[in-house]
Amino acid sequence: MLEAPNTDTVKGLRDRVILVVLLYHGLQERRGIKHLRVHGKGSKIRLLHLHPVAAEHISAARSHYHC
């Protein structure tokens, strides 16, 4: 999955970085995820609602790549 983005482009490099961050910094499998937990400055934790379209894309990608 990490090899999927075309790293010859700026967007591909960006996408690879996003995937690496998500992979190595605790994106865990959770069915029906509705929120993203974001750790900010000063150890503040915020929960952000996951947009339904984003949730669909995550689910489709996970199904496609068997994550």
Residue pairs with C-beta under 8 A, 6 or more apart in sequence:
1 19
1 61
1 65
1 67
2 16
2 19
2 20
2 23
4 15
4 19
5 11
5 12
5 13
5 15
5 16
5 19
6 12
7 13
7 16
29 62
29 67
33 50
33 55
33 58
34 49
34 50
34 55
35 47
35 48
35 49
35 50
36 47
36 48
36 50
37 45
37 46
37 47
38 45
38 46
38 47
38 48
39 45
40 46
50 58
61 67
